[in-house]
Amino acid sequence: MTEFAKPATEGLREIVLGFLSGNEISETDREQYLEVIASALLVHLDRERVRMGLWKEYPAKDQMSQVRVKTDRVLRSLERGFEMTEDMKENAIEECYDIINYAIFTVRILTGRI
């Protein structure tokens, strides 16, 4: 079994503790990284409550198609060349959380963990 195909719980504690206590990145970077991941998870949990795992009915290719659509939306907003309003920024950030979640769905499908 490759490292990427291992169950998520195998060695996870050591990996996370190493990440949290290591010197690879600054404490601020660690905190902000985990904050983004936690926010993406909260978006996922909110949508799971409503959609109840509907994403599991679609293959990896469809998950990555959603990443492409959402990435295009964010890029178009950033490329317009004008200052983004707070609403536009919030929308772009939520699209980024979706990108994280669809990438995770893809990994789970590709590694047979759904």
Secondary structure, 3 states (H helix, E strand, C coil): CCHHHCCCCCCHHHHHHHHHHCCCCCHHHHHHHHHHHHHHHHHHHHHHHHHCCHHHHCCHHHHHHHHHHHHHHHHHHHHCCCCCCHHHHHHHHHHHHHHHHHHHHHHHHHCCCC
